Amino acid sequence: MGFVRATGGGFNNGGVTAWLGERQVRCLVCEGVQFRSRETKLNSTGAEFFNMGWANESALGLICLACGYVHEFAGRALQLRQAA
């Protein structure tokens, strides 16, 4: 099982599983374990008002392959692994 890096420009080609330490992340809605990852922007009203949205902090978005629910994670604790 190899680690994969989250992509900045769009969806990964295949599904990934996500881990926080030894604990596997599951979808909050359907408890699925396979996701697509995508970089998302954490937009703030002030930055958008001054046309500075590009400077907002980024997060990792995980989209559940089973139901489509979007999860967002800030920080670098999450590890992604290529789904089997």
mmCIF file of the N, C-alpha and C atoms, coordinates in Angstrom:
data_MODEL
# 
_entry.id   MODEL 
# 
loop_
_atom_site.group_PDB 
_atom_site.id 
_atom_site.type_symbol 
_atom_site.label_atom_id 
_atom_site.label_alt_id 
_atom_site.label_comp_id 
_atom_site.label_asym_id 
_atom_site.label_entity_id 
_atom_site.label_seq_id 
_atom_site.pdbx_PDB_ins_code 
_atom_site.Cartn_x 
_atom_site.Cartn_y 
_atom_site.Cartn_z 
_atom_site.occupancy 
_atom_site.B_iso_or_equiv 
_atom_site.pdbx_formal_charge 
_atom_site.auth_seq_id 
_atom_site.auth_comp_id 
_atom_site.auth_asym_id 
_atom_site.auth_atom_id 
_atom_site.pdbx_PDB_model_num 
ATOM 1   N N  . MET A 1 1  ? 0.842   -1.173 0.000   1.00 0.00 ? 1  MET A N  1 
ATOM 2   C CA . MET A 1 1  ? 0.000   0.000  0.000   1.00 0.00 ? 1  MET A CA 1 
ATOM 3   C C  . MET A 1 1  ? 0.890   1.239  0.000   1.00 0.00 ? 1  MET A C  1 
ATOM 4   N N  . GLY A 1 2  ? 0.898   2.005  -1.063  1.00 0.00 ? 2  GLY A N  1 
ATOM 5   C CA . GLY A 1 2  ? 1.738   3.182  -1.132  1.00 0.00 ? 2  GLY A CA 1 
ATOM 6   C C  . GLY A 1 2  ? 0.993   4.446  -0.742  1.00 0.00 ? 2  GLY A C  1 
ATOM 7   N N  . PHE A 1 3  ? 1.749   5.420  -0.283  1.00 0.00 ? 3  PHE A N  1 
ATOM 8   C CA . PHE A 1 3  ? 1.161   6.712  0.033   1.00 0.00 ? 3  PHE A CA 1 
ATOM 9   C C  . PHE A 1 3  ? 1.016   7.524  -1.237  1.00 0.00 ? 3  PHE A C  1 
ATOM 10  N N  . VAL A 1 4  ? 0.007   8.372  -1.288  1.00 0.00 ? 4  VAL A N  1 
ATOM 11  C CA . VAL A 1 4  ? -0.171  9.262  -2.428  1.00 0.00 ? 4  VAL A CA 1 
ATOM 12  C C  . VAL A 1 4  ? -0.203  10.688 -1.916  1.00 0.00 ? 4  VAL A C  1 
ATOM 13  N N  . ARG A 1 5  ? 0.101   11.610 -2.781  1.00 0.00 ? 5  ARG A N  1 
ATOM 14  C CA . ARG A 1 5  ? 0.073   13.015 -2.417  1.00 0.00 ? 5  ARG A CA 1 
ATOM 15  C C  . ARG A 1 5  ? -1.214  13.623 -2.935  1.00 0.00 ? 5  ARG A C  1 
ATOM 16  N N  . ALA A 1 6  ? -1.830  14.474 -2.139  1.00 0.00 ? 6  ALA A N  1 
ATOM 17  C CA . ALA A 1 6  ? -3.041  15.163 -2.583  1.00 0.00 ? 6  ALA A CA 1 
ATOM 18  C C  . ALA A 1 6  ? -2.701  16.068 -3.746  1.00 0.00 ? 6  ALA A C  1 
ATOM 19  N N  . THR A 1 7  ? -3.564  16.120 -4.716  1.00 0.00 ? 7  THR A N  1 
ATOM 20  C CA . THR A 1 7  ? -3.312  16.940 -5.897  1.00 0.00 ? 7  THR A CA 1 
ATOM 21  C C  . THR A 1 7  ? -3.886  18.328 -5.694  1.00 0.00 ? 7  THR A C  1 
ATOM 22  N N  . GLY A 1 8  ? -3.267  19.319 -6.298  1.00 0.00 ? 8  GLY A N  1 
ATOM 23  C CA . GLY A 1 8  ? -3.747  20.679 -6.152  1.00 0.00 ? 8  GLY A CA 1 
ATOM 24  C C  . GLY A 1 8  ? -4.710  21.089 -7.240  1.00 0.00 ? 8  GLY A C  1 
ATOM 25  N N  . GLY A 1 9  ? -4.685  20.441 -8.383  1.00 0.00 ? 9  GLY A N  1 
ATOM 26  C CA . GLY A 1 9  ? -5.447  20.928 -9.500  1.00 0.00 ? 9  GLY A CA 1 
ATOM 27  C C  . GLY A 1 9  ? -6.735  20.200 -9.789  1.00 0.00 ? 9  GLY A C  1 
ATOM 28  N N  . GLY A 1 10 ? -7.065  19.160 -9.086  1.00 0.00 ? 10 GLY A N  1 
ATOM 29  C CA . GLY A 1 10 ? -8.283  18.441 -9.404  1.00 0.00 ? 10 GLY A CA 1 
ATOM 30  C C  . GLY A 1 10 ? -8.339  17.121 -8.680  1.00 0.00 ? 10 GLY A C  1 
ATOM 31  N N  . PHE A 1 11 ? -9.185  16.243 -9.154  1.00 0.00 ? 11 PHE A N  1 
ATOM 32  C CA . PHE A 1 11 ? -9.369  14.951 -8.508  1.00 0.00 ? 11 PHE A CA 1 
ATOM 33  C C  . PHE A 1 11 ? -8.210  14.019 -8.810  1.00 0.00 ? 11 PHE A C  1 
ATOM 34  N N  . ASN A 1 12 ? -7.943  13.094 -7.870  1.00 0.00 ? 12 ASN A N  1 
ATOM 35  C CA . ASN A 1 12 ? -7.010  12.007 -8.145  1.00 0.00 ? 12 ASN A CA 1 
ATOM 36  C C  . ASN A 1 12 ? -7.651  11.115 -9.193  1.00 0.00 ? 12 ASN A C  1 
ATOM 37  N N  . ASN A 1 13 ? -6.845  10.336 -9.874  1.00 0.00 ? 13 ASN A N  1 
ATOM 38  C CA . ASN A 1 13 ? -7.384  9.402  -10.858 1.00 0.00 ? 13 ASN A CA 1 
ATOM 39  C C  . ASN A 1 13 ? -8.170  8.286  -10.192 1.00 0.00 ? 13 ASN A C  1 
ATOM 40  N N  . GLY A 1 14 ? -7.659  7.744  -9.094  1.00 0.00 ? 14 GLY A N  1 
ATOM 41  C CA . GLY A 1 14 ? -8.320  6.629  -8.427  1.00 0.00 ? 14 GLY A CA 1 
ATOM 42  C C  . GLY A 1 14 ? -8.724  7.000  -7.017  1.00 0.00 ? 14 GLY A C  1 
ATOM 43  N N  . GLY A 1 15 ? -9.356  6.050  -6.346  1.00 0.00 ? 15 GLY A N  1 
ATOM 44  C CA . GLY A 1 15 ? -9.769  6.282  -4.981  1.00 0.00 ? 15 GLY A CA 1 
ATOM 45  C C  . GLY A 1 15 ? -8.606  6.168  -4.012  1.00 0.00 ? 15 GLY A C  1 
ATOM 46  N N  . VAL A 1 16 ? -8.736  6.846  -2.888  1.00 0.00 ? 16 VAL A N  1 
ATOM 47  C CA . VAL A 1 16 ? -7.753  6.780  -1.822  1.00 0.00 ? 16 VAL A CA 1 
ATOM 48  C C  . VAL A 1 16 ? -8.465  6.457  -0.518  1.00 0.00 ? 16 VAL A C  1 
ATOM 49  N N  . THR A 1 17 ? -7.707  5.942  0.434   1.00 0.00 ? 17 THR A N  1 
ATOM 50  C CA . THR A 1 17 ? -8.187  5.836  1.801   1.00 0.00 ? 17 THR A CA 1 
ATOM 51  C C  . THR A 1 17 ? -7.433  6.882  2.599   1.00 0.00 ? 17 THR A C  1 
ATOM 52  N N  . ALA A 1 18 ? -8.017  7.335  3.692   1.00 0.00 ? 18 ALA A N  1 
ATOM 53  C CA . ALA A 1 18 ? -7.418  8.394  4.502   1.00 0.00 ? 18 ALA A CA 1 
ATOM 54  C C  . ALA A 1 18 ? -7.215  7.880  5.922   1.00 0.00 ? 18 ALA A C  1 
ATOM 55  N N  . TRP A 1 19 ? -6.110  8.308  6.517   1.00 0.00 ? 19 TRP A N  1 
ATOM 56  C CA . TRP A 1 19 ? -5.743  7.842  7.854   1.00 0.00 ? 19 TRP A CA 1 
ATOM 57  C C  . TRP A 1 19 ? -5.284  9.008  8.706   1.00 0.00 ? 19 TRP A C  1 
ATOM 58  N N  . LEU A 1 20 ? -5.720  9.008  9.969   1.00 0.00 ? 20 LEU A N  1 
ATOM 59  C CA . LEU A 1 20 ? -5.202  9.907  10.994  1.00 0.00 ? 20 LEU A CA 1 
ATOM 60  C C  . LEU A 1 20 ? -4.466  9.019  11.982  1.00 0.00 ? 20 LEU A C  1 
ATOM 61  N N  . GLY A 1 21 ? -3.161  8.964  11.851  1.00 0.00 ? 21 GLY A N  1 
ATOM 62  C CA . GLY A 1 21 ? -2.381  8.014  12.640  1.00 0.00 ? 21 GLY A CA 1 
ATOM 63  C C  . GLY A 1 21 ? -2.758  6.600  12.230  1.00 0.00 ? 21 GLY A C  1 
ATOM 64  N N  . GLU A 1 22 ? -3.184  5.788  13.176  1.00 0.00 ? 22 GLU A N  1 
ATOM 65  C CA . GLU A 1 22 ? -3.588  4.404  12.903  1.00 0.00 ? 22 GLU A CA 1 
ATOM 66  C C  . GLU A 1 22 ? -5.089  4.273  12.649  1.00 0.00 ? 22 GLU A C  1 
ATOM 67  N N  . ARG A 1 23 ? -5.816  5.365  12.737  1.00 0.00 ? 23 ARG A N  1 
ATOM 68  C CA . ARG A 1 23 ? -7.274  5.328  12.598  1.00 0.00 ? 23 ARG A CA 1 
ATOM 69  C C  . ARG A 1 23 ? -7.697  5.688  11.172  1.00 0.00 ? 23 ARG A C  1 
ATOM 70  N N  . GLN A 1 24 ? -8.492  4.806  10.545  1.00 0.00 ? 24 GLN A N  1 
ATOM 71  C CA . GLN A 1 24 ? -8.964  5.052  9.191   1.00 0.00 ? 24 GLN A CA 1 
ATOM 72  C C  . GLN A 1 24 ? -10.165 6.000  9.213   1.00 0.00 ? 24 GLN A C  1 
ATOM 73  N N  . VAL A 1 25 ? -10.143 6.975  8.308   1.00 0.00 ? 25 VAL A N  1 
ATOM 74  C CA . VAL A 1 25 ? -11.244 7.928  8.197   1.00 0.00 ? 25 VAL A CA 1 
ATOM 75  C C  . VAL A 1 25 ? -12.400 7.265  7.468   1.00 0.00 ? 25 VAL A C  1 
ATOM 76  N N  . ARG A 1 26 ? -13.610 7.455  7.988   1.00 0.00 ? 26 ARG A N  1 
ATOM 77  C CA . ARG A 1 26 ? -14.833 6.940  7.363   1.00 0.00 ? 26 ARG A CA 1 
ATOM 78  C C  . ARG A 1 26 ? -15.766 8.114  7.079   1.00 0.00 ? 26 ARG A C  1 
ATOM 79  N N  . CYS A 1 27 ? -16.552 7.978  6.036   1.00 0.00 ? 27 CYS A N  1 
ATOM 80  C CA . CYS A 1 27 ? -17.523 9.015  5.680   1.00 0.00 ? 27 CYS A CA 1 
ATOM 81  C C  . CYS A 1 27 ? -18.511 9.204  6.830   1.00 0.00 ? 27 CYS A C  1 
ATOM 82  N N  . LEU A 1 28 ? -18.808 10.443 7.132   1.00 0.00 ? 28 LEU A N  1 
ATOM 83  C CA . LEU A 1 28 ? -19.754 10.757 8.205   1.00 0.00 ? 28 LEU A CA 1 
ATOM 84  C C  . LEU A 1 28 ? -21.184 10.365 7.855   1.00 0.00 ? 28 LEU A C  1 
ATOM 85  N N  . VAL A 1 29 ? -21.490 10.248 6.573   1.00 0.00 ? 29 VAL A N  1 
ATOM 86  C CA . VAL A 1 29 ? -22.860 9.948  6.138   1.00 0.00 ? 29 VAL A CA 1 
ATOM 87  C C  . VAL A 1 29 ? -23.070 8.454  5.941   1.00 0.00 ? 29 VAL A C  1 
ATOM 88  N N  . CYS A 1 30 ? -22.222 7.814  5.136   1.00 0.00 ? 30 CYS A N  1 
ATOM 89  C CA . CYS A 1 30 ? -22.456 6.411  4.759   1.00 0.00 ? 30 CYS A CA 1 
ATOM 90  C C  . CYS A 1 30 ? -21.401 5.445  5.301   1.00 0.00 ? 30 CYS A C  1 
ATOM 91  N N  . GLU A 1 31 ? -20.398 5.968  6.008   1.00 0.00 ? 31 GLU A N  1 
ATOM 92  C CA . GLU A 1 31 ? -19.293 5.187  6.562   1.00 0.00 ? 31 GLU A CA 1 
ATOM 93  C C  . GLU A 1 31 ? -18.403 4.540  5.496   1.00 0.00 ? 31 GLU A C  1 
ATOM 94  N N  . GLY A 1 32 ? -18.441 5.068  4.277   1.00 0.00 ? 32 GLY A N  1 
ATOM 95  C CA . GLY A 1 32 ? -17.546 4.605  3.227   1.00 0.00 ? 32 GLY A CA 1 
ATOM 96  C C  . GLY A 1 32 ? -16.097 4.926  3.564   1.00 0.00 ? 32 GLY A C  1 
ATOM 97  N N  . VAL A 1 33 ? -15.171 4.223  2.930   1.00 0.00 ? 33 VAL A N  1 
ATOM 98  C CA . VAL A 1 33 ? -13.747 4.421  3.235   1.00 0.00 ? 33 VAL A CA 1 
ATOM 99  C C  . VAL A 1 33 ? -12.925 4.822  2.012   1.00 0.00 ? 33 VAL A C  1 
ATOM 100 N N  . GLN A 1 34 ? -13.560 4.962  0.838   1.00 0.00 ? 34 GLN A N  1 
ATOM 101 C CA . GLN A 1 34 ? -12.818 5.381  -0.353  1.00 0.00 ? 34 GLN A CA 1 
ATOM 102 C C  . GLN A 1 34 ? -13.254 6.779  -0.763  1.00 0.00 ? 34 GLN A C  1 
ATOM 103 N N  . PHE A 1 35 ? -12.251 7.595  -1.071  1.00 0.00 ? 35 PHE A N  1 
ATOM 104 C CA . PHE A 1 35 ? -12.477 9.003  -1.363  1.00 0.00 ? 35 PHE A CA 1 
ATOM 105 C C  . PHE A 1 35 ? -11.682 9.429  -2.589  1.00 0.00 ? 35 PHE A C  1 
ATOM 106 N N  . ARG A 1 36 ? -12.043 10.561 -3.127  1.00 0.00 ? 36 ARG A N  1 
ATOM 107 C CA . ARG A 1 36 ? -11.196 11.312 -4.054  1.00 0.00 ? 36 ARG A CA 1 
ATOM 108 C C  . ARG A 1 36 ? -10.737 12.527 -3.277  1.00 0.00 ? 36 ARG A C  1 
ATOM 109 N N  . SER A 1 37 ? -9.532  12.983 -3.537  1.00 0.00 ? 37 SER A N  1 
ATOM 110 C CA . SER A 1 37 ? -9.027  14.153 -2.807  1.00 0.00 ? 37 SER A CA 1 
ATOM 111 C C  . SER A 1 37 ? -8.890  15.340 -3.742  1.00 0.00 ? 37 SER A C  1 
ATOM 112 N N  . ARG A 1 38 ? -9.029  16.513 -3.133  1.00 0.00 ? 38 ARG A N  1 
ATOM 113 C CA . ARG A 1 38 ? -8.926  17.750 -3.900  1.00 0.00 ? 38 ARG A CA 1 
ATOM 114 C C  . ARG A 1 38 ? -8.558  18.867 -2.962  1.00 0.00 ? 38 ARG A C  1 
ATOM 115 N N  . GLU A 1 39 ? -7.698  19.767 -3.400  1.00 0.00 ? 39 GLU A N  1 
ATOM 116 C CA . GLU A 1 39 ? -7.383  20.951 -2.617  1.00 0.00 ? 39 GLU A CA 1 
ATOM 117 C C  . GLU A 1 39 ? -8.582  21.895 -2.678  1.00 0.00 ? 39 GLU A C  1 
ATOM 118 N N  . THR A 1 40 ? -8.960  22.454 -1.529  1.00 0.00 ? 40 THR A N  1 
ATOM 119 C CA . THR A 1 40 ? -10.052 23.418 -1.474  1.00 0.00 ? 40 THR A CA 1 
ATOM 120 C C  . THR A 1 40 ? -9.549  24.687 -0.802  1.00 0.00 ? 40 THR A C  1 
ATOM 121 N N  . LYS A 1 41 ? -10.169 25.803 -1.101  1.00 0.00 ? 41 LYS A N  1 
ATOM 122 C CA . LYS A 1 41 ? -9.822  27.073 -0.477  1.00 0.00 ? 41 LYS A CA 1 
ATOM 123 C C  . LYS A 1 41 ? -10.782 27.353 0.663   1.00 0.00 ? 41 LYS A C  1 
ATOM 124 N N  . LEU A 1 42 ? -10.237 27.835 1.779   1.00 0.00 ? 42 LEU A N  1 
ATOM 125 C CA . LEU A 1 42 ? -11.052 28.250 2.916   1.00 0.00 ? 42 LEU A CA 1 
ATOM 126 C C  . LEU A 1 42 ? -11.260 29.753 2.793   1.00 0.00 ? 42 LEU A C  1 
ATOM 127 N N  . ASN A 1 43 ? -12.226 30.143 1.984   1.00 0.00 ? 43 ASN A N  1 
ATOM 128 C CA . ASN A 1 43 ? -12.436 31.549 1.660   1.00 0.00 ? 43 ASN A CA 1 
ATOM 129 C C  . ASN A 1 43 ? -12.937 32.347 2.857   1.00 0.00 ? 43 ASN A C  1 
ATOM 130 N N  . SER A 1 44 ? -12.448 33.569 2.949   1.00 0.00 ? 44 SER A N  1 
ATOM 131 C CA . SER A 1 44 ? -12.932 34.506 3.965   1.00 0.00 ? 44 SER A CA 1 
ATOM 132 C C  . SER A 1 44 ? -13.575 35.689 3.254   1.00 0.00 ? 44 SER A C  1 
ATOM 133 N N  . THR A 1 45 ? -14.571 36.273 3.891   1.00 0.00 ? 45 THR A N  1 
ATOM 134 C CA . THR A 1 45 ? -15.300 37.385 3.294   1.00 0.00 ? 45 THR A CA 1 
ATOM 135 C C  . THR A 1 45 ? -14.386 38.563 3.023   1.00 0.00 ? 45 THR A C  1 
ATOM 136 N N  . GLY A 1 46 ? -13.487 38.861 3.968   1.00 0.00 ? 46 GLY A N  1 
ATOM 137 C CA . GLY A 1 46 ? -12.590 40.012 3.806   1.00 0.00 ? 46 GLY A CA 1 
ATOM 138 C C  . GLY A 1 46 ? -11.680 39.867 2.609   1.00 0.00 ? 46 GLY A C  1 
ATOM 139 N N  . ALA A 1 47 ? -11.072 38.706 2.463   1.00 0.00 ? 47 ALA A N  1 
ATOM 140 C CA . ALA A 1 47 ? -10.167 38.491 1.336   1.00 0.00 ? 47 ALA A CA 1 
ATOM 141 C C  . ALA A 1 47 ? -10.917 38.555 0.016   1.00 0.00 ? 47 ALA A C  1 
ATOM 142 N N  . GLU A 1 48 ? -12.111 37.985 -0.026  1.00 0.00 ? 48 GLU A N  1 
ATOM 143 C CA . GLU A 1 48 ? -12.912 38.027 -1.257  1.00 0.00 ? 48 GLU A CA 1 
ATOM 144 C C  . GLU A 1 48 ? -13.326 39.460 -1.583  1.00 0.00 ? 48 GLU A C  1 
ATOM 145 N N  . PHE A 1 49 ? -13.664 40.232 -0.562  1.00 0.00 ? 49 PHE A N  1 
ATOM 146 C CA . PHE A 1 49 ? -14.090 41.625 -0.772  1.00 0.00 ? 49 PHE A CA 1 
ATOM 147 C C  . PHE A 1 49 ? -12.983 42.444 -1.425  1.00 0.00 ? 49 PHE A C  1 
ATOM 148 N N  . PHE A 1 50 ? -11.745 42.210 -1.024  1.00 0.00 ? 50 PHE A N  1 
ATOM 149 C CA . PHE A 1 50 ? -10.609 42.941 -1.577  1.00 0.00 ? 50 PHE A CA 1 
ATOM 150 C C  . PHE A 1 50 ? -9.949  42.207 -2.743  1.00 0.00 ? 50 PHE A C  1 
ATOM 151 N N  . ASN A 1 51 ? -10.658 41.231 -3.322  1.00 0.00 ? 51 ASN A N  1 
ATOM 152 C CA . ASN A 1 51 ? -10.171 40.465 -4.468  1.00 0.00 ? 51 ASN A CA 1 
ATOM 153 C C  . ASN A 1 51 ? -8.837  39.773 -4.166  1.00 0.00 ? 51 ASN A C  1 
ATOM 154 N N  . MET A 1 52 ? -8.733  39.242 -2.935  1.00 0.00 ? 52 MET A N  1 
ATOM 155 C CA . MET A 1 52 ? -7.513  38.572 -2.499  1.00 0.00 ? 52 MET A CA 1 
ATOM 156 C C  . MET A 1 52 ? -7.800  37.111 -2.144  1.00 0.00 ? 52 MET A C  1 
ATOM 157 N N  . GLY A 1 53 ? -8.821  36.520 -2.761  1.00 0.00 ? 53 GLY A N  1 
ATOM 158 C CA . GLY A 1 53 ? -9.206  35.157 -2.457  1.00 0.00 ? 53 GLY A CA 1 
ATOM 159 C C  . GLY A 1 53 ? -8.090  34.152 -2.666  1.00 0.00 ? 53 GLY A C  1 
ATOM 160 N N  . TRP A 1 54 ? -7.177  34.438 -3.574  1.00 0.00 ? 54 TRP A N  1 
ATOM 161 C CA . TRP A 1 54 ? -6.056  33.545 -3.858  1.00 0.00 ? 54 TRP A CA 1 
ATOM 162 C C  . TRP A 1 54 ? -5.155  33.388 -2.639  1.00 0.00 ? 54 TRP A C  1 
ATOM 163 N N  . ALA A 1 55 ? -5.203  34.336 -1.696  1.00 0.00 ? 55 ALA A N  1 
ATOM 164 C CA . ALA A 1 55 ? -4.318  34.301 -0.530  1.00 0.00 ? 55 ALA A CA 1 
ATOM 165 C C  . ALA A 1 55 ? -4.907  33.518 0.641   1.00 0.00 ? 55 ALA A C  1 
ATOM 166 N N  . ASN A 1 56 ? -6.128  33.046 0.511   1.00 0.00 ? 56 ASN A N  1 
ATOM 167 C CA . ASN A 1 56 ? -6.759  32.298 1.590   1.00 0.00 ? 56 ASN A CA 1 
ATOM 168 C C  . ASN A 1 56 ? -6.055  30.968 1.823   1.00 0.00 ? 56 ASN A C  1 
ATOM 169 N N  . GLU A 1 57 ? -6.183  30.461 3.043   1.00 0.00 ? 57 GLU A N  1 
ATOM 170 C CA . GLU A 1 57 ? -5.606  29.164 3.407   1.00 0.00 ? 57 GLU A CA 1 
ATOM 171 C C  . GLU A 1 57 ? -6.291  28.039 2.637   1.00 0.00 ? 57 GLU A C  1 
ATOM 172 N N  . SER A 1 58 ? -5.556  26.965 2.384   1.00 0.00 ? 58 SER A N  1 
ATOM 173 C CA . SER A 1 58 ? -6.100  25.801 1.693   1.00 0.00 ? 58 SER A CA 1 
ATOM 174 C C  . SER A 1 58 ? -6.385  24.675 2.672   1.00 0.00 ? 58 SER A C  1 
ATOM 175 N N  . ALA A 1 59 ? -7.262  23.778 2.261   1.00 0.00 ? 59 ALA A N  1 
ATOM 176 C CA . ALA A 1 59 ? -7.567  22.574 3.029   1.00 0.00 ? 59 ALA A CA 1 
ATOM 177 C C  . ALA A 1 59 ? -7.593  21.400 2.057   1.00 0.00 ? 59 ALA A C  1 
ATOM 178 N N  . LEU A 1 60 ? -7.609  20.196 2.614   1.00 0.00 ? 60 LEU A N  1 
ATOM 179 C CA . LEU A 1 60 ? -7.726  18.994 1.800   1.00 0.00 ? 60 LEU A CA 1 
ATOM 180 C C  . LEU A 1 60 ? -9.179  18.560 1.831   1.00 0.00 ? 60 LEU A C  1 
ATOM 181 N N  . GLY A 1 61 ? -9.789  18.460 0.668   1.00 0.00 ? 61 GLY A N  1 
ATOM 182 C CA . GLY A 1 61 ? -11.164 17.982 0.577   1.00 0.00 ? 61 GLY A CA 1 
ATOM 183 C C  . GLY A 1 61 ? -11.166 16.511 0.189   1.00 0.00 ? 61 GLY A C  1 
ATOM 184 N N  . LEU A 1 62 ? -11.930 15.708 0.922   1.00 0.00 ? 62 LEU A N  1 
ATOM 185 C CA . LEU A 1 62 ? -12.133 14.297 0.579   1.00 0.00 ? 62 LEU A CA 1 
ATOM 186 C C  . LEU A 1 62 ? -13.575 14.120 0.162   1.00 0.00 ? 62 LEU A C  1 
ATOM 187 N N  . ILE A 1 63 ? -13.797 13.627 -1.044  1.00 0.00 ? 63 ILE A N  1 
ATOM 188 C CA . ILE A 1 63 ? -15.149 13.407 -1.562  1.00 0.00 ? 63 ILE A CA 1 
ATOM 189 C C  . ILE A 1 63 ? -15.407 11.911 -1.527  1.00 0.00 ? 63 ILE A C  1 
ATOM 190 N N  . CYS A 1 64 ? -16.424 11.500 -0.775  1.00 0.00 ? 64 CYS A N  1 
ATOM 191 C CA . CYS A 1 64 ? -16.750 10.083 -0.634  1.00 0.00 ? 64 CYS A CA 1 
ATOM 192 C C  . CYS A 1 64 ? -17.177 9.520  -1.984  1.00 0.00 ? 64 CYS A C  1 
ATOM 193 N N  . LEU A 1 65 ? -16.572 8.411  -2.386  1.00 0.00 ? 65 LEU A N  1 
ATOM 194 C CA . LEU A 1 65 ? -16.922 7.793  -3.671  1.00 0.00 ? 65 LEU A CA 1 
ATOM 195 C C  . LEU A 1 65 ? -18.298 7.144  -3.636  1.00 0.00 ? 65 LEU A C  1 
ATOM 196 N N  . ALA A 1 66 ? -18.780 6.776  -2.458  1.00 0.00 ? 66 ALA A N  1 
ATOM 197 C CA . ALA A 1 66 ? -20.079 6.104  -2.351  1.00 0.00 ? 66 ALA A CA 1 
ATOM 198 C C  . ALA A 1 66 ? -21.247 7.078  -2.385  1.00 0.00 ? 66 ALA A C  1 
ATOM 199 N N  . CYS A 1 67 ? -21.142 8.197  -1.646  1.00 0.00 ? 67 CYS A N  1 
ATOM 200 C CA . CYS A 1 67 ? -22.311 9.089  -1.537  1.00 0.00 ? 67 CYS A CA 1 
ATOM 201 C C  . CYS A 1 67 ? -22.047 10.521 -1.970  1.00 0.00 ? 67 CYS A C  1 
ATOM 202 N N  . GLY A 1 68 ? -20.780 10.914 -2.162  1.00 0.00 ? 68 GLY A N  1 
ATOM 203 C CA . GLY A 1 68 ? -20.460 12.256 -2.629  1.00 0.00 ? 68 GLY A CA 1 
ATOM 204 C C  . GLY A 1 68 ? -20.305 13.293 -1.543  1.00 0.00 ? 68 GLY A C  1 
ATOM 205 N N  . TYR A 1 69 ? -20.458 12.920 -0.284  1.00 0.00 ? 69 TYR A N  1 
ATOM 206 C CA . TYR A 1 69 ? -20.301 13.888 0.809   1.00 0.00 ? 69 TYR A CA 1 
ATOM 207 C C  . TYR A 1 69 ? -18.870 14.410 0.825   1.00 0.00 ? 69 TYR A C  1 
ATOM 208 N N  . VAL A 1 70 ? -18.708 15.712 1.063   1.00 0.00 ? 70 VAL A N  1 
ATOM 209 C CA . VAL A 1 70 ? -17.394 16.340 1.062   1.00 0.00 ? 70 VAL A CA 1 
ATOM 210 C C  . VAL A 1 70 ? -16.941 16.595 2.500   1.00 0.00 ? 70 VAL A C  1 
ATOM 211 N N  . HIS A 1 71 ? -15.754 16.102 2.822   1.00 0.00 ? 71 HIS A N  1 
ATOM 212 C CA . HIS A 1 71 ? -15.125 16.322 4.123   1.00 0.00 ? 71 HIS A CA 1 
ATOM 213 C C  . HIS A 1 71 ? -13.949 17.259 3.896   1.00 0.00 ? 71 HIS A C  1 
ATOM 214 N N  . GLU A 1 72 ? -13.674 18.178 4.833   1.00 0.00 ? 72 GLU A N  1 
ATOM 215 C CA . GLU A 1 72 ? -12.531 19.072 4.700   1.00 0.00 ? 72 GLU A CA 1 
ATOM 216 C C  . GLU A 1 72 ? -11.605 18.926 5.904   1.00 0.00 ? 72 GLU A C  1 
ATOM 217 N N  . PHE A 1 73 ? -10.287 18.936 5.621   1.00 0.00 ? 73 PHE A N  1 
ATOM 218 C CA . PHE A 1 73 ? -9.283  18.794 6.660   1.00 0.00 ? 73 PHE A CA 1 
ATOM 219 C C  . PHE A 1 73 ? -8.236  19.889 6.487   1.00 0.00 ? 73 PHE A C  1 
ATOM 220 N N  . ALA A 1 74 ? -7.974  20.633 7.553   1.00 0.00 ? 74 ALA A N  1 
ATOM 221 C CA . ALA A 1 74 ? -6.895  21.616 7.561   1.00 0.00 ? 74 ALA A CA 1 
ATOM 222 C C  . ALA A 1 74 ? -5.714  20.993 8.291   1.00 0.00 ? 74 ALA A C  1 
ATOM 223 N N  . GLY A 1 75 ? -4.530  21.382 7.935   1.00 0.00 ? 75 GLY A N  1 
ATOM 224 C CA . GLY A 1 75 ? -3.337  20.830 8.564   1.00 0.00 ? 75 GLY A CA 1 
ATOM 225 C C  . GLY A 1 75 ? -2.790  19.664 7.763   1.00 0.00 ? 75 GLY A C  1 
ATOM 226 N N  . ARG A 1 76 ? -1.773  19.042 8.300   1.00 0.00 ? 76 ARG A N  1 
ATOM 227 C CA . ARG A 1 76 ? -1.059  18.008 7.549   1.00 0.00 ? 76 ARG A CA 1 
ATOM 228 C C  . ARG A 1 76 ? -1.072  16.644 8.234   1.00 0.00 ? 76 ARG A C  1 
ATOM 229 N N  . ALA A 1 77 ? -1.940  16.426 9.203   1.00 0.00 ? 77 ALA A N  1 
ATOM 230 C CA . ALA A 1 77 ? -1.949  15.162 9.943   1.00 0.00 ? 77 ALA A CA 1 
ATOM 231 C C  . ALA A 1 77 ? -2.525  14.001 9.136   1.00 0.00 ? 77 ALA A C  1 
ATOM 232 N N  . LEU A 1 78 ? -3.319  14.293 8.135   1.00 0.00 ? 78 LEU A N  1 
ATOM 233 C CA . LEU A 1 78 ? -3.998  13.261 7.363   1.00 0.00 ? 78 LEU A CA 1 
ATOM 234 C C  . LEU A 1 78 ? -3.042  12.616 6.359   1.00 0.00 ? 78 LEU A C  1 
ATOM 235 N N  . GLN A 1 79 ? -3.049  11.296 6.292   1.00 0.00 ? 79 GLN A N  1 
ATOM 236 C CA . GLN A 1 79 ? -2.260  10.567 5.306   1.00 0.00 ? 79 GLN A CA 1 
ATOM 237 C C  . GLN A 1 79 ? -3.215  9.883  4.325   1.00 0.00 ? 79 GLN A C  1 
ATOM 238 N N  . LEU A 1 80 ? -2.896  9.958  3.049   1.00 0.00 ? 80 LEU A N  1 
ATOM 239 C CA . LEU A 1 80 ? -3.678  9.303  2.019   1.00 0.00 ? 80 LEU A CA 1 
ATOM 240 C C  . LEU A 1 80 ? -2.915  8.097  1.495   1.00 0.00 ? 80 LEU A C  1 
ATOM 241 N N  . ARG A 1 81 ? -3.657  7.017  1.271   1.00 0.00 ? 81 ARG A N  1 
ATOM 242 C CA . ARG A 1 81 ? -3.063  5.795  0.700   1.00 0.00 ? 81 ARG A CA 1 
ATOM 243 C C  . ARG A 1 81 ? -3.884  5.377  -0.503  1.00 0.00 ? 81 ARG A C  1 
ATOM 244 N N  . GLN A 1 82 ? -3.195  4.903  -1.515  1.00 0.00 ? 82 GLN A N  1 
ATOM 245 C CA . GLN A 1 82 ? -3.896  4.415  -2.711  1.00 0.00 ? 82 GLN A CA 1 
ATOM 246 C C  . GLN A 1 82 ? -4.835  3.281  -2.325  1.00 0.00 ? 82 GLN A C  1 
ATOM 247 N N  . ALA A 1 83 ? -6.109  3.368  -2.728  1.00 0.00 ? 83 ALA A N  1 
ATOM 248 C CA . ALA A 1 83 ? -7.075  2.310  -2.411  1.00 0.00 ? 83 ALA A CA 1 
ATOM 249 C C  . ALA A 1 83 ? -6.724  1.040  -3.166  1.00 0.00 ? 83 ALA A C  1 
ATOM 250 N N  . ALA A 1 84 ? -7.005  -0.075 -2.538  1.00 0.00 ? 84 ALA A N  1 
ATOM 251 C CA . ALA A 1 84 ? -6.706  -1.381 -3.151  1.00 0.00 ? 84 ALA A CA 1 
ATOM 252 C C  . ALA A 1 84 ? -7.633  -1.678 -4.294  1.00 0.00 ? 84 ALA A C  1 
# 
